[in-house]
Each structure stands twice: as C-alpha cells, then as structure tokens.
Amino acid sequence: MWIHNLNPAILDLGPAEIRWYGLVYVLGFFLAIWWLLRASKSGAISLTKDEIYDLVFYLMLGVIIGSRLGEIAWEPKYYLSDPLNILKIWQGGMSFHGGFVGIIAACWWYCRKKKLNFWQVADILSVPAIFALALGRIANFINGELVGRVWNGKWCVVFPQYDEQCRHPNMIYSFFERMAVFGWLWWLSLKERFTPGFIFWNFVFWEGLGRILVDFFREDILYFGFSLGQWFSLVMVLVALYVFLKRYKEDWKKVFGGQP
C-alpha cells in the first residue's frame, strides 16, 4: 500500500503555477512538431516548417476545445453550473474522446485547406499522439484523478483527496497499455508502406480496446456493465474493425508476412 502525496504543481508562483499536467501537453505538442519535421525531411509529407507550426496550432485548438467540451459528458453539473470551469484546463479534466474528435476535426480541416492527404497525416501523427497520451496518464496519477476501484493488493494506492480506501493505480495500467500501443504503431511506421490510414485505424482499434480493458479497474459509473468511456471506446473498436475489413485486408497480410 502507498499513500498518494504527490504535488501536481512543479512550480508555485503564487497567483499562477506550473503543473505536470500542463507540461505534458506542452511536451506533446513539441513532440508532434519534431515528428512532423522528421517526416517532412524524409519526404513522407510535403509541409514546410511554417506549415507544420500552423498545423500543430490547429491541433492544439482542436484537442483543447474538444477535450473540455467532452468533459461536460462526465461532469455536466460541475461544468454547466459554472461554464467558466470549462476554461480551467490547468486543473486537469481533459476528455480523451472529446479531444480525439477535436483533433481529428482540426487535422481534417487543415488538410482540406492545404489539399493534403488527411489519412497520410493522421498516420504520421498517431505515433507521437499515443506517446503523449501515455504521459498524460502519468500526469493523471500525479494529480490523483481518475482513481481506480477499491482493491487491497500489494501495490494499491490511497488517494487522500478522494477517500481513505486503497485502490488500483489504474492510471499506471493505462500508461503501460498506451506504451504498448505506441510500440506497435512505431513498429508499423518502420516496417513498410501501408495504405494511408492503416496506422491511424490501428491507433483507433488498439487504444479503444485497451481503454475498454483498463477501465474495468477504474472507479466509474456503469451503464449496463460499461462506463461511458468504455461505451465510446467500443464504438471506436467496432468502427475500426469495419474499416479494416472494408479497406485494409491486404495491409494486414503485409503485417503477418503474407503476400499482398
């Protein structure tokens, strides 16, 4: 058993503070810039440095707006009673599914504007995105939020700001799940050329499936046996499976060493 006593703030400046949660987002966007610059130099995409900065700015807006609006589905009373709470992103509370929709919309809009292949860009961004999401779960753990279900095992954690019961550190489970997906996507990106969108839909499928499994250890309200996040993730899995069957059968043959 361990009692959570981590400080979510890296630096307290009185009226303002720098938090680990915010730092993860900053690192995530810098990672996206670096990854896109790398892809541009290799010829994988045709974007100038300025265009990459513009794209990442769109992605920032998409993920922040989508994440905060999506959070209303989890805590409608808190956000609708005082809409200004939506702006307090430094306190945590960023909906993955809302941010996912927001960042896809932003990326699609920018690609349409610049006449780029959306699926090609989505494939490239999937790798740094899942890595940043994994780091986000470490930030959730530091914040002491998204606590796990009650459990008295060897590595259970007490989150005093929540209650005095020992619980699963499900944020850590989620970190390892996302790092596994990151490894898979990175391996795909190094293997060979796939049909545009294949890596992105792998992101959707494996993150959706991982979220369903890991969230069984998370303290959440259940609706017919699943939490809201699990139901949204189930939609991700089913849509990805349909797309795989419809468009990417030959790509899966490449993955498993068969002839396309």
C-alpha positions as CSV (number, residue, x, y, z in Angstrom):
1,M,0.0,0.0,0.0
2,W,1.1,3.5,-0.8
3,I,-0.5,6.8,0.2
4,H,-0.5,9.3,-2.6
5,N,1.2,12.5,-1.6
6,L,2.5,13.9,-4.9
7,N,2.3,17.6,-5.7
8,P,0.6,18.3,-9.0
9,A,2.5,21.6,-9.3
10,I,6.1,21.7,-10.5
11,L,6.4,25.4,-9.6
12,D,4.1,27.5,-7.5
13,L,4.3,31.2,-8.3
14,G,1.5,32.4,-6.1
15,P,-1.3,33.5,-8.4
16,A,-0.1,31.1,-11.0
17,E,1.6,27.7,-11.0
18,I,3.2,25.3,-13.5
19,R,1.7,21.8,-13.3
20,W,2.9,18.5,-14.5
21,Y,-0.4,18.1,-16.4
22,G,0.1,21.2,-18.4
23,L,3.8,20.3,-19.0
24,V,2.7,17.0,-20.6
25,Y,0.5,18.9,-23.1
26,V,3.4,21.2,-24.0
27,L,5.7,18.3,-24.4
28,G,3.1,16.5,-26.6
29,F,2.8,19.4,-29.0
30,F,6.6,19.8,-29.2
31,L,6.9,16.1,-29.9
32,A,4.3,16.5,-32.7
33,I,6.3,19.3,-34.2
34,W,9.5,17.3,-34.1
35,W,7.9,14.2,-35.5
36,L,6.3,16.2,-38.4
37,L,9.6,17.9,-39.2
38,R,11.2,14.5,-39.3
39,A,8.6,13.2,-41.6
40,S,9.0,16.3,-43.9
41,K,12.7,15.8,-44.1
42,S,12.2,12.1,-45.1
43,G,9.7,13.1,-47.8
44,A,6.8,11.3,-46.1
45,I,4.8,14.6,-46.2
46,S,5.3,17.8,-48.1
47,L,5.0,20.5,-45.5
48,T,7.2,23.5,-44.8
49,K,8.3,24.3,-41.3
50,D,5.8,27.2,-41.1
51,E,3.0,24.9,-42.3
52,I,3.9,22.3,-39.6
53,Y,3.7,25.1,-36.9
54,D,0.3,26.1,-38.3
55,L,-0.9,22.5,-38.3
56,V,0.2,22.0,-34.7
57,F,-1.6,25.2,-33.7
58,Y,-4.8,23.8,-35.3
59,L,-4.3,20.6,-33.4
60,M,-3.8,22.4,-30.1
61,L,-7.1,24.2,-30.5
62,G,-8.8,21.0,-31.6
63,V,-7.6,18.9,-28.7
64,I,-8.2,21.6,-26.0
65,I,-11.7,22.6,-27.2
66,G,-12.7,19.0,-27.8
67,S,-11.3,17.7,-24.5
68,R,-13.0,20.4,-22.5
69,L,-16.4,20.1,-24.2
70,G,-16.2,16.3,-24.0
71,E,-15.6,16.6,-20.3
72,I,-19.2,18.0,-19.9
73,A,-20.5,14.5,-20.6
74,W,-18.6,13.2,-17.5
75,E,-19.4,16.1,-15.1
76,P,-22.4,18.0,-16.5
77,K,-23.4,19.5,-13.2
78,Y,-19.9,20.9,-12.4
79,Y,-19.4,22.5,-15.8
80,L,-22.9,23.6,-16.6
81,S,-23.4,25.2,-13.2
82,D,-20.4,27.5,-13.9
83,P,-19.4,27.5,-17.6
84,L,-16.1,29.3,-16.7
85,N,-15.0,25.9,-15.2
86,I,-14.5,24.8,-18.8
87,L,-11.6,27.2,-19.1
88,K,-9.7,25.8,-16.1
89,I,-7.6,23.3,-18.0
90,W,-4.7,23.5,-15.5
91,Q,-6.9,21.6,-13.0
92,G,-7.0,18.6,-15.3
93,G,-10.1,17.0,-16.6
94,M,-9.5,16.6,-20.4
95,S,-11.8,14.1,-22.0
96,F,-9.9,11.7,-24.3
97,H,-12.8,11.0,-26.6
98,G,-13.7,14.7,-26.8
99,G,-10.1,15.6,-27.6
100,F,-9.9,12.8,-30.1
101,V,-12.9,14.1,-32.0
102,G,-11.5,17.7,-31.7
103,I,-8.0,16.8,-33.0
104,I,-9.4,14.8,-35.9
105,A,-11.7,17.7,-36.9
106,A,-8.8,20.2,-36.7
107,C,-6.5,17.9,-38.7
108,W,-9.1,17.3,-41.3
109,W,-9.9,21.0,-41.6
110,Y,-6.2,21.9,-42.1
111,C,-5.6,19.1,-44.6
112,R,-8.6,20.2,-46.6
113,K,-7.4,23.7,-46.5
114,K,-3.9,22.7,-47.7
115,K,-5.1,20.0,-50.1
116,L,-3.2,17.3,-48.1
117,N,-4.0,13.6,-47.8
118,F,-5.7,13.5,-44.4
119,W,-5.0,9.8,-43.9
120,Q,-1.3,10.2,-44.6
121,V,-1.0,13.0,-42.0
122,A,-3.2,11.0,-39.5
123,D,-0.8,8.0,-39.8
124,I,2.2,10.2,-39.0
125,L,0.6,11.9,-36.1
126,S,-0.7,8.7,-34.5
127,V,2.7,7.7,-33.2
128,P,3.5,10.9,-31.2
129,A,-0.1,11.2,-30.2
130,I,-0.3,7.9,-28.3
131,F,3.0,8.5,-26.7
132,A,1.8,11.9,-25.4
133,L,-1.4,10.2,-24.2
134,A,0.6,7.7,-22.2
135,L,2.5,10.5,-20.5
136,G,-0.9,12.1,-19.8
137,R,-1.8,9.1,-17.6
138,I,1.3,9.7,-15.5
139,A,0.1,13.3,-15.1
140,N,-3.3,12.0,-14.1
141,F,-1.6,9.8,-11.4
142,I,0.3,12.8,-10.1
143,N,-2.9,14.8,-10.0
144,G,-4.6,11.9,-8.1
145,E,-7.5,11.9,-10.5
146,L,-9.4,9.1,-12.4
147,V,-8.9,6.8,-9.4
148,G,-9.2,3.1,-9.6
149,R,-11.6,0.7,-7.9
150,V,-11.2,-0.4,-4.4
151,W,-8.6,-3.1,-4.0
152,N,-6.3,-4.2,-1.2
153,G,-3.5,-5.7,-3.3
154,K,0.3,-5.2,-2.8
155,W,0.5,-2.1,-5.0
156,C,-2.8,-0.4,-4.1
157,V,-2.8,3.3,-3.6
158,V,-4.7,5.5,-1.2
159,F,-5.8,8.9,-2.7
160,P,-6.5,11.0,0.4
161,Q,-8.1,13.8,-1.7
162,Y,-10.7,11.2,-2.8
163,D,-11.2,9.0,0.2
164,E,-9.3,6.7,2.6
165,Q,-9.7,3.4,0.7
166,C,-6.9,1.6,-1.1
167,R,-7.4,1.4,-4.9
168,H,-6.0,0.2,-8.2
169,P,-3.5,2.6,-9.7
170,N,-5.3,2.3,-12.9
171,M,-3.7,5.4,-14.4
172,I,-0.4,3.4,-14.3
173,Y,-2.1,0.5,-16.0
174,S,-3.3,2.8,-18.7
175,F,0.2,4.2,-19.1
176,F,1.6,0.8,-19.9
177,E,-1.3,0.0,-22.2
178,R,-0.7,3.1,-24.2
179,M,3.1,2.5,-24.3
180,A,2.3,-1.0,-25.8
181,V,0.2,0.7,-28.5
182,F,2.9,3.2,-29.1
183,G,5.4,0.4,-29.6
184,W,3.1,-1.3,-32.1
185,L,2.4,1.9,-34.1
186,W,6.1,2.7,-34.2
187,W,6.9,-0.7,-35.4
188,L,4.3,-0.4,-38.2
189,S,5.7,3.0,-39.2
190,L,9.1,1.5,-39.6
191,K,8.0,-1.7,-41.3
192,E,7.0,-0.6,-44.8
193,R,4.5,1.4,-46.7
194,F,0.9,0.7,-45.9
195,T,-2.3,2.1,-47.4
196,P,-2.8,5.6,-46.0
197,G,-4.9,5.4,-42.8
198,F,-3.8,1.9,-41.8
199,I,-1.7,3.1,-38.9
200,F,-4.3,5.6,-37.8
201,W,-7.0,2.9,-37.6
202,N,-4.6,0.7,-35.7
203,F,-4.4,3.6,-33.2
204,V,-8.2,3.8,-33.0
205,F,-8.6,0.0,-32.6
206,W,-5.9,-0.8,-30.1
207,E,-6.4,2.3,-28.0
208,G,-10.2,1.7,-27.9
209,L,-9.7,-2.0,-26.9
210,G,-7.1,-1.1,-24.3
211,R,-9.3,1.6,-22.8
212,I,-12.2,-0.9,-22.5
213,L,-10.0,-3.4,-20.7
214,V,-8.1,-1.0,-18.4
215,D,-11.2,0.9,-17.4
216,F,-12.6,-2.2,-15.6
217,F,-10.1,-1.2,-12.9
218,R,-11.3,2.5,-12.8
219,E,-13.9,3.9,-10.4
220,D,-16.7,4.9,-12.7
221,I,-20.5,4.9,-13.0
222,L,-21.6,1.9,-15.1
223,Y,-24.3,1.8,-17.6
224,F,-25.3,-1.8,-18.5
225,G,-21.9,-3.0,-17.3
226,F,-19.8,-0.4,-19.1
227,S,-18.7,3.1,-18.2
228,L,-19.4,5.9,-20.5
229,G,-15.7,5.8,-21.6
230,Q,-15.9,2.1,-22.4
231,W,-19.0,2.6,-24.5
232,F,-17.3,5.3,-26.5
233,S,-14.3,3.1,-26.8
234,L,-16.4,0.2,-28.0
235,V,-17.7,2.4,-30.9
236,M,-14.0,3.1,-31.8
237,V,-13.2,-0.7,-31.9
238,L,-16.3,-1.6,-34.0
239,V,-15.8,1.2,-36.5
240,A,-12.1,0.3,-36.8
241,L,-12.9,-3.4,-37.4
242,Y,-15.4,-2.4,-40.1
243,V,-12.8,-0.2,-41.8
244,F,-10.2,-2.9,-41.6
245,L,-12.5,-5.4,-43.3
246,K,-13.5,-2.8,-45.9
247,R,-10.2,-1.2,-46.8
248,Y,-7.2,-2.8,-45.3
249,K,-7.3,-6.6,-45.8
250,E,-4.1,-6.5,-47.9
251,D,-2.3,-4.4,-45.3
252,W,-2.9,-7.0,-42.7
253,K,-1.4,-9.6,-45.0
254,K,1.7,-7.4,-45.1
255,V,1.8,-7.3,-41.3
256,F,1.7,-11.0,-40.9
257,G,4.2,-11.7,-43.7
258,G,1.8,-12.7,-46.4
259,Q,1.8,-11.5,-50.0
260,P,-0.5,-8.5,-50.6
